[in-house]
Amino acid sequence: MQLQFLGANRQVTGSRYLLNARGRRILVDCGLFQERAWQARNWEDWPFDPSSIDLLLLTHAHLDHCGLIPRLVRDGFKGRILATPPSIDLARIVMSDAARIQEEDAAYKKRRHRRERRRGRHPEVPLYTVADAERASTLFQPVQYGEAIELGEGIEVTYHDAGHILGSAMLEVRIPVDDHVRRLIFSGDIGQEDRPLMRDPHPLAQADYIVMESTYGDREHEPSHDVSQQIEELICAAAESGGNLLIPTFAIDRAQGLMYLISELAWSKRIPPVRVVMDSPMAIDATTVYKRYPNLLDDETHELFEAGRHPFQFPGLHFVHTSQQSRAVNTMRGTSVILAGSGMCTGGRIKHHLRNNIEKPETILLFAGYQAHGTLGRQILSGDPEVRIHGRYYEVNARIEQLQGLSAHADRSGLMAWLGAFEETPSRLFLTHGDEDAALALADRARKLLDWRVDVPEYGEVVELT
C-alpha cells in the first residue's frame, strides 16, 4: 500500500490524496488550491495520469475538496466518483459556479489586461468551463452513510457523518493484506459538536492509519453561545451608524448557519428591521439542497420548522440572484447586512461589495470563517492598511471583526477528543489540511498526550503503508 499527499500539506486548501493498493489507484478528494501562494498548482501538469485513476472518493462538496474534479475529468478521468447524495447535489452546484466564475474572471482579465496593455501571470483562459463541470457531474454515484461499498480487489469503503457540512463524510477504507484487513481513515473535515443545523461528528474506534485535518490544530474556538450576541451587537451598530455590515460567506453551511442565527434574532425582534441580503446564487441553491434533506439535520432545526420559525425564511431576508440586483444593493438607502461569496474574498460578488464599502469608516466587515494565508480575506484580517481588489488598491477604513464560534471545523480540543475515541493506537497519524504552524502544534500535542507516531507530510510526499 502506498499513499501520496498531493494537496493541503502544511497549508489548508487543495485536498488530494492518491492511494495505491492491490493494483487499484484511488483518489481521495480533488480540491482547488485557493491560497494565492499555491494557486499556480491548479494549472500545473497532473502528478499522475488522470486516465489511470480507477475511482475518486469525495469527502464533501467544499471547493477545496471538489474544485479540480472538472479539470480531472476533462483531462482523462473516466471512473466513478463516490459521494453521499447531498454531497453530489452540492458538488454539482459548487463545480458549476466555480466554472462560471472561471469563465467570467478570464473574460474580465482579458479586457483589463488589454486596456492596461499587459499580460498576467496565468493565461487569460478559464481553468475549466461550465461544460467541463457538467461532464464531471455525470460520473457521480450516491453512497449512503454506513453502507459498505466494494471498490474492487476486496477493498471496501464506508462513509460516516463528519458533521462538517450537509453530506460531509469520514471515509473508512478497508484493504485486505494477507490474512488481515487494514483500516485507513480519511477524516475529511471534522465538524464541531452542538452546531446549528448539523448533527455531531460520528466517532470511529478502529484504524491502522489516519489522515486527519488540522485546520484549528493550534487553537480553541470562542464559546458558541457568544456568537449570536456578537452578531446582534454588530447588526445594531451598523444600523446606528448607517453603514452596511458585510459578511464574506462560504455558500455551503456558513451561509445557512448565519441565516439560522440571524433568523432567531429577527423572529425574537432582538435586531432592528434591516435588510438581510443573501447575495450568492450558489448559497441560494445550496439552501434548497439543505431543505431537501431534513432527515440529515439536527433535532433543534426540526423543532424550528414545526414552530413556524423557519431559519431560511424570516422578516427582512432578501435573495439576490442577478448581477444587476447585486449592484443595486450598494445604491439602497439604510443599512444592509450583506452575505456574499466567496468566504475568503478570493472571488465572487463580495469583492465588488468590498470595493464599494471598505473605504467607509461606517462599514463593518465581519469574517465568519477561516481565512487561509495568501487570501484577500487574510490580508484584511491581518491589518493590511490597503488591499488590491480588481487591479486597484483600496484603503481599509472599515471596522474589521471576526466570528470564531461558528466554524464548521472542530477546534484543537474537538480534534483531540475525536482521536481519543480510537480504542487502539494506530500505526501512524498523518496531519493535513492546516497551515504549517497549526499542523505542527497539533502533532506535538498528539505525541505528548497520546504517545502516537504523528507525521506532517510535505506536498508530493509518498508513504509506504507497511
C-alpha positions as CSV (number, residue, x, y, z in Angstrom):
1,M,0.0,0.0,0.0
2,Q,1.2,3.4,-0.9
3,L,-0.2,6.9,-0.1
4,Q,0.9,10.1,-1.8
5,F,0.0,13.5,-0.4
6,L,-0.9,15.9,-3.2
7,G,-2.6,18.8,-1.6
8,A,-3.5,20.5,1.7
9,N,0.0,19.7,3.0
10,R,1.3,22.3,5.5
11,Q,-1.4,24.6,4.1
12,V,-5.2,24.4,4.0
13,T,-6.7,24.1,0.6
14,G,-6.3,21.7,-2.4
15,S,-7.1,18.4,-0.6
16,R,-6.0,15.5,-2.7
17,Y,-4.6,12.0,-1.8
18,L,-3.6,9.2,-4.1
19,L,-3.9,5.7,-2.6
20,N,-2.3,2.7,-4.4
21,A,-3.4,-0.6,-3.1
22,R,-3.8,-4.1,-4.6
23,G,-3.4,-2.7,-8.1
24,R,-6.1,-0.1,-7.6
25,R,-5.4,3.6,-7.9
26,I,-7.9,5.6,-5.7
27,L,-8.0,9.3,-5.5
28,V,-9.5,10.8,-2.3
29,D,-10.8,14.4,-3.0
30,C,-9.6,16.6,-5.8
31,G,-9.8,20.2,-4.5
32,L,-8.9,23.6,-5.7
33,F,-5.9,25.4,-4.2
34,Q,-7.2,28.8,-3.0
35,E,-4.2,30.4,-1.2
36,R,-2.6,32.9,-3.6
37,A,0.9,31.4,-3.0
38,W,-0.3,28.0,-4.2
39,Q,-2.8,28.8,-6.9
40,A,-0.3,28.0,-9.6
41,R,-0.7,24.4,-8.7
42,N,-4.2,24.5,-10.2
43,W,-2.6,25.0,-13.6
44,E,0.3,22.6,-13.3
45,D,0.5,19.3,-15.0
46,W,-1.1,16.5,-13.0
47,P,1.4,14.5,-10.8
48,F,-0.3,11.4,-12.2
49,D,-2.1,10.3,-15.4
50,P,-5.8,11.2,-14.8
51,S,-6.9,8.3,-17.0
52,S,-5.0,5.9,-14.7
53,I,-7.2,6.7,-11.7
54,D,-9.8,3.9,-11.1
55,L,-12.2,5.9,-9.0
56,L,-12.5,9.1,-6.8
57,L,-13.8,9.2,-3.3
58,L,-15.2,12.6,-2.3
59,T,-15.5,13.5,1.4
60,H,-17.6,16.6,0.9
61,A,-18.5,19.4,-1.5
62,H,-16.4,22.3,-0.5
63,L,-14.4,23.9,-3.3
64,D,-11.0,22.9,-1.8
65,H,-12.1,19.3,-1.9
66,C,-14.0,19.0,-5.2
67,G,-13.0,22.1,-7.1
68,L,-10.5,20.4,-9.5
69,I,-12.7,17.5,-10.5
70,P,-13.9,19.1,-13.7
71,R,-10.3,19.6,-14.9
72,L,-9.6,16.0,-13.9
73,V,-12.5,14.7,-16.0
74,R,-11.6,17.0,-18.9
75,D,-8.0,15.6,-18.8
76,G,-9.0,11.9,-19.0
77,F,-10.5,10.6,-15.8
78,K,-13.5,8.3,-16.6
79,G,-14.1,6.4,-13.3
80,R,-16.8,6.6,-10.7
81,I,-17.0,9.5,-8.2
82,L,-18.5,8.2,-4.9
83,A,-20.2,10.7,-2.6
84,T,-23.3,11.0,-0.4
85,P,-26.5,12.2,-2.1
86,P,-26.3,15.7,-0.5
87,S,-22.6,16.0,-1.5
88,I,-23.5,15.1,-5.1
89,D,-26.2,17.8,-5.2
90,L,-23.9,20.4,-3.6
91,A,-20.8,19.5,-5.6
92,R,-22.7,20.0,-8.8
93,I,-23.6,23.5,-7.7
94,V,-20.1,24.2,-6.5
95,M,-18.4,23.0,-9.6
96,S,-20.8,24.8,-11.9
97,D,-20.4,28.0,-10.0
98,A,-16.6,27.7,-9.9
99,A,-16.6,27.1,-13.7
100,R,-18.8,30.2,-14.3
101,I,-16.6,32.3,-12.1
102,Q,-13.5,31.0,-14.0
103,E,-15.1,31.9,-17.3
104,E,-16.2,35.4,-16.1
105,D,-12.8,36.1,-14.5
106,A,-10.9,35.1,-17.6
107,A,-13.1,37.4,-19.7
108,Y,-12.7,40.2,-17.2
109,K,-8.9,39.8,-17.0
110,K,-8.6,39.7,-20.8
111,R,-10.5,43.0,-21.1
112,R,-8.5,44.6,-18.2
113,H,-5.1,43.5,-19.5
114,R,-5.9,44.7,-23.0
115,R,-6.9,48.0,-21.5
116,E,-3.7,48.1,-19.4
117,R,-1.6,46.7,-22.2
118,R,0.0,44.0,-20.2
119,R,-0.2,40.2,-19.5
120,G,-0.9,38.4,-16.3
121,R,0.9,35.6,-14.6
122,H,-1.6,33.0,-15.9
123,P,-3.2,32.5,-19.3
124,E,-6.4,34.5,-19.8
125,V,-8.4,31.3,-20.1
126,P,-10.6,29.6,-17.6
127,L,-9.1,26.7,-15.6
128,Y,-12.2,24.7,-16.8
129,T,-15.6,25.5,-18.2
130,V,-19.2,25.0,-17.3
131,A,-19.3,22.3,-19.9
132,D,-16.4,20.5,-18.1
133,A,-18.3,20.8,-14.8
134,E,-21.4,19.3,-16.4
135,R,-19.5,16.3,-17.8
136,A,-18.0,15.7,-14.4
137,S,-21.4,15.7,-12.8
138,T,-22.4,12.6,-14.8
139,L,-19.8,10.4,-13.1
140,F,-21.2,10.7,-9.5
141,Q,-22.5,7.6,-7.7
142,P,-24.5,8.0,-4.5
143,V,-23.4,6.4,-1.3
144,Q,-25.4,6.2,2.0
145,Y,-23.9,6.7,5.4
146,G,-22.9,3.3,7.0
147,E,-23.1,1.4,3.7
148,A,-20.0,-0.7,2.8
149,I,-19.1,-0.2,-0.9
150,E,-16.9,-2.6,-2.9
151,L,-14.1,-0.8,-4.7
152,G,-12.5,-3.8,-6.4
153,E,-9.8,-6.3,-5.3
154,G,-11.6,-6.8,-2.0
155,I,-11.2,-3.1,-1.0
156,E,-14.2,-1.5,0.7
157,V,-15.1,2.0,1.8
158,T,-17.8,3.1,4.3
159,Y,-18.9,6.8,4.6
160,H,-19.6,8.1,8.1
161,D,-21.2,11.5,9.0
162,A,-18.4,14.1,9.6
163,G,-20.8,16.8,11.0
164,H,-19.0,19.4,8.9
165,I,-21.5,20.4,6.2
166,L,-24.5,18.7,4.8
167,G,-23.4,15.3,3.4
168,S,-19.8,15.5,4.6
169,A,-18.2,12.2,5.4
170,M,-15.2,10.5,7.0
171,L,-14.0,7.6,4.9
172,E,-13.2,4.2,6.4
173,V,-11.2,2.3,3.7
174,R,-10.7,-1.4,4.4
175,I,-7.9,-3.1,2.5
176,P,-7.2,-6.9,2.7
177,V,-3.5,-7.6,3.3
178,D,-2.6,-11.3,3.5
179,D,-5.0,-12.6,6.3
180,H,-5.6,-9.2,7.8
181,V,-7.7,-6.2,7.0
182,R,-6.0,-2.8,7.2
183,R,-8.2,0.2,8.1
184,L,-7.3,3.6,6.6
185,I,-9.3,6.6,7.8
186,F,-9.6,9.9,5.9
187,S,-11.3,12.3,8.3
188,G,-12.2,14.9,5.6
189,D,-13.1,18.0,7.6
190,I,-14.4,17.2,11.1
191,G,-17.3,19.3,12.4
192,Q,-17.6,20.7,15.9
193,E,-20.3,19.4,18.2
194,D,-23.5,21.3,19.1
195,R,-23.5,23.5,16.0
196,P,-26.6,24.9,14.3
197,L,-28.2,22.7,11.7
198,M,-25.7,19.8,11.7
199,R,-25.5,16.6,13.6
200,D,-22.4,15.8,15.7
201,P,-19.5,14.0,14.0
202,H,-19.6,10.2,14.0
203,P,-16.9,8.7,16.4
204,L,-14.7,6.0,15.0
205,A,-12.9,3.3,17.1
206,Q,-10.5,1.3,14.8
207,A,-7.8,2.4,12.4
208,D,-4.4,1.3,11.3
209,Y,-3.7,4.7,9.6
210,I,-5.4,8.0,10.0
211,V,-5.3,11.1,7.7
212,M,-6.8,13.9,9.7
213,E,-7.4,17.6,9.1
214,S,-5.7,20.1,11.4
215,T,-7.2,23.5,10.4
216,Y,-7.7,24.6,14.1
217,G,-5.0,22.3,15.5
218,D,-3.3,25.2,17.4
219,R,-6.3,27.0,19.0
220,E,-9.7,26.8,20.5
221,H,-13.0,28.4,19.3
222,E,-14.7,31.0,21.3
223,P,-17.8,29.7,23.2
224,S,-20.5,29.2,20.6
225,H,-23.2,30.9,22.8
226,D,-21.4,34.2,22.3
227,V,-21.8,34.2,18.5
228,S,-25.5,35.1,18.5
229,Q,-24.9,38.1,20.8
230,Q,-21.9,39.3,18.7
231,I,-24.0,39.2,15.5
232,E,-26.8,41.1,17.3
233,E,-24.4,43.8,18.5
234,L,-22.8,44.3,15.1
235,I,-26.1,44.5,13.3
236,C,-27.3,47.1,15.8
237,A,-24.0,49.0,15.5
238,A,-24.3,49.1,11.7
239,A,-27.9,50.2,11.9
240,E,-26.9,53.0,14.3
241,S,-24.0,54.3,12.1
242,G,-26.0,53.9,8.9
243,G,-23.3,51.7,7.3
244,N,-23.5,48.2,5.9
245,L,-22.4,45.0,7.5
246,L,-20.5,42.9,5.1
247,I,-20.1,39.2,5.8
248,P,-17.9,37.2,3.3
249,T,-19.8,33.9,3.3
250,F,-19.0,30.4,2.2
251,A,-22.0,29.3,0.2
252,I,-22.3,25.9,1.8
253,D,-23.0,25.6,5.6
254,R,-21.7,29.0,6.6
255,A,-24.5,30.8,4.7
256,Q,-27.1,28.5,6.1
257,G,-25.7,28.8,9.6
258,L,-25.7,32.5,9.5
259,M,-29.3,32.6,8.3
260,Y,-30.1,30.3,11.2
261,L,-28.6,32.7,13.7
262,I,-29.9,35.9,12.1
263,S,-33.4,34.4,11.8
264,E,-33.5,33.8,15.6
265,L,-32.6,37.4,16.2
266,A,-35.2,38.6,13.7
267,W,-38.0,36.4,14.9
268,S,-37.4,37.4,18.5
269,K,-37.0,41.1,17.5
270,R,-33.6,41.5,19.0
271,I,-32.4,43.4,16.0
272,P,-33.9,46.4,14.2
273,P,-35.7,45.8,10.9
274,V,-32.8,45.8,8.5
275,R,-32.3,44.2,5.0
276,V,-30.5,40.9,5.2
277,V,-29.3,40.3,1.6
278,M,-28.2,36.8,0.6
279,D,-26.2,37.9,-2.5
280,S,-25.0,34.5,-3.6
281,P,-26.8,32.4,-6.2
282,M,-24.8,29.4,-5.1
283,A,-25.7,29.9,-1.5
284,I,-29.4,30.2,-2.5
285,D,-29.1,26.9,-4.5
286,A,-27.3,25.2,-1.6
287,T,-30.1,26.3,0.8
288,T,-32.6,24.5,-1.4
289,V,-30.4,21.4,-1.0
290,Y,-30.5,21.8,2.8
291,K,-34.3,21.9,2.6
292,R,-34.2,18.7,0.6
293,Y,-32.6,16.6,3.3
294,P,-34.3,17.5,6.6
295,N,-33.5,13.9,7.9
296,L,-29.8,14.8,8.0
297,L,-30.3,18.0,10.0
298,D,-30.3,18.1,13.8
299,D,-33.3,17.9,16.1
300,E,-33.3,21.6,17.1
301,T,-33.7,22.5,13.4
302,H,-36.7,20.2,13.1
303,E,-38.3,21.9,16.1
304,L,-37.9,25.3,14.4
305,F,-39.6,24.1,11.3
306,E,-42.5,22.8,13.3
307,A,-42.8,26.1,15.3
308,G,-43.0,28.2,12.1
309,R,-39.7,29.9,12.8
310,H,-38.1,28.8,9.6
311,P,-34.3,29.6,9.6
312,F,-34.3,30.2,5.8
313,Q,-37.5,32.4,5.7
314,F,-37.6,35.4,8.1
315,P,-38.5,39.1,8.1
316,G,-36.1,41.2,6.1
317,L,-34.4,38.4,4.2
318,H,-33.9,39.0,0.5
319,F,-32.4,36.6,-2.0
320,V,-30.4,38.3,-4.8
321,H,-29.9,36.3,-8.0
322,T,-28.7,38.5,-10.8
323,S,-25.6,40.7,-11.0
324,Q,-27.9,43.7,-11.7
325,Q,-29.7,43.1,-8.4
326,S,-26.3,42.7,-6.7
327,R,-25.1,46.1,-8.0
328,A,-28.3,47.7,-6.8
329,V,-27.7,46.7,-3.2
330,N,-25.0,49.3,-2.9
331,T,-27.3,52.1,-4.0
332,M,-30.0,51.3,-1.4
333,R,-30.6,53.7,1.5
334,G,-30.2,52.5,5.0
335,T,-28.3,49.5,6.5
336,S,-28.0,46.2,4.7
337,V,-26.5,43.0,6.1
338,I,-24.8,41.6,3.0
339,L,-23.8,38.0,2.9
340,A,-21.8,37.3,-0.3
341,G,-19.2,34.8,-1.5
342,S,-16.5,33.9,-1.6
343,G,-15.8,33.2,2.0
344,M,-12.1,34.1,1.8
345,C,-12.7,37.1,-0.6
346,T,-10.8,35.3,-3.4
347,G,-13.5,36.0,-5.9
348,G,-17.2,36.4,-6.4
349,R,-19.6,39.3,-5.5
350,I,-18.0,40.1,-2.1
351,K,-15.1,41.7,-3.9
352,H,-17.5,44.2,-5.6
353,H,-19.1,45.0,-2.3
354,L,-15.7,45.5,-0.7
355,R,-14.8,48.0,-3.5
356,N,-17.9,50.0,-2.6
357,N,-17.7,49.8,1.2
358,I,-14.2,49.0,2.5
359,E,-13.0,52.7,2.5
360,K,-16.0,53.8,4.5
361,P,-15.5,54.1,8.3
362,E,-19.1,53.3,8.9
363,T,-18.8,49.9,7.2
364,I,-18.4,46.8,9.4
365,L,-16.6,43.8,7.8
366,L,-17.3,40.6,9.7
367,F,-15.3,37.5,8.9
368,A,-17.3,34.4,9.8
369,G,-14.9,31.8,8.6
370,Y,-11.3,30.7,8.4
371,Q,-9.1,32.9,6.2
372,A,-6.2,31.0,4.7
373,H,-2.7,32.5,4.2
374,G,-2.4,34.5,1.0
375,T,-6.1,35.2,0.5
376,L,-7.5,38.7,0.4
377,G,-9.5,37.9,3.5
378,R,-6.4,37.0,5.4
379,Q,-4.7,40.3,4.3
380,I,-7.6,42.4,5.6
381,L,-7.9,40.4,8.8
382,S,-4.1,40.7,9.4
383,G,-4.4,44.5,9.3
384,D,-3.1,45.5,5.9
385,P,-3.8,49.2,5.5
386,E,-4.6,48.8,1.9
387,V,-5.5,45.9,-0.3
388,R,-5.6,45.2,-4.1
389,I,-9.1,44.4,-5.5
390,H,-9.7,44.0,-9.2
391,G,-6.3,45.7,-10.1
392,R,-6.7,48.7,-7.8
393,Y,-5.7,49.5,-4.3
394,Y,-8.2,50.5,-1.6
395,E,-7.6,51.8,1.9
396,V,-9.1,49.6,4.6
397,N,-11.1,52.1,6.7
398,A,-13.9,49.7,7.6
399,R,-14.2,48.2,11.1
400,I,-12.9,44.6,11.0
401,E,-14.4,41.9,13.2
402,Q,-14.2,38.1,13.3
403,L,-16.5,35.3,14.5
404,Q,-14.9,32.2,15.9
405,G,-17.6,30.0,17.3
406,L,-19.4,29.4,14.1
407,S,-16.6,27.4,12.5
408,A,-17.6,24.2,10.7
409,H,-14.3,22.7,11.9
410,A,-13.6,21.1,15.2
411,D,-11.1,23.1,17.2
412,R,-8.0,21.7,19.0
413,S,-10.0,20.1,21.8
414,G,-12.5,18.7,19.4
415,L,-9.8,17.1,17.2
416,M,-8.1,15.6,20.2
417,A,-11.4,14.3,21.5
418,W,-12.1,12.7,18.1
419,L,-8.7,11.0,18.2
420,G,-9.3,9.9,21.8
421,A,-12.3,7.8,20.7
422,F,-10.0,5.3,19.0
423,E,-9.6,2.2,21.1
424,E,-6.2,1.2,19.9
425,T,-3.1,3.1,18.8
426,P,-2.8,3.4,15.0
427,S,0.4,2.7,13.2
428,R,0.6,6.3,12.1
429,L,-1.4,9.6,12.1
430,F,-0.9,12.0,9.2
431,L,-2.0,15.6,9.7
432,T,-3.1,17.6,6.7
433,H,-5.4,20.5,5.8
434,G,-3.9,23.0,8.1
435,D,-1.3,25.8,8.0
436,E,2.1,24.5,8.9
437,D,2.1,26.1,12.4
438,A,-1.3,24.6,13.2
439,A,-0.4,21.1,11.9
440,L,2.9,21.0,13.8
441,A,1.3,22.2,17.0
442,L,-1.3,19.5,16.9
443,A,1.3,16.9,16.0
444,D,3.3,17.8,19.2
445,R,0.1,17.7,21.3
446,A,-0.9,14.3,19.9
447,R,2.6,12.9,20.5
448,K,2.7,14.1,24.1
449,L,-0.9,13.2,25.2
450,L,-1.4,10.1,23.2
451,D,2.1,8.8,22.6
452,W,1.3,8.2,18.9
453,R,3.6,8.4,15.9
454,V,2.5,11.5,14.1
455,D,3.7,12.9,10.7
456,V,3.0,16.2,8.9
457,P,3.6,15.3,5.3
458,E,5.2,17.6,2.7
459,Y,3.5,18.2,-0.7
460,G,4.2,15.3,-3.0
461,E,5.5,13.0,-0.3
462,V,5.0,9.3,-0.8
463,V,4.5,7.0,2.2
464,E,4.6,3.2,2.2
465,L,1.9,1.8,4.5
466,T,3.5,-1.4,5.7
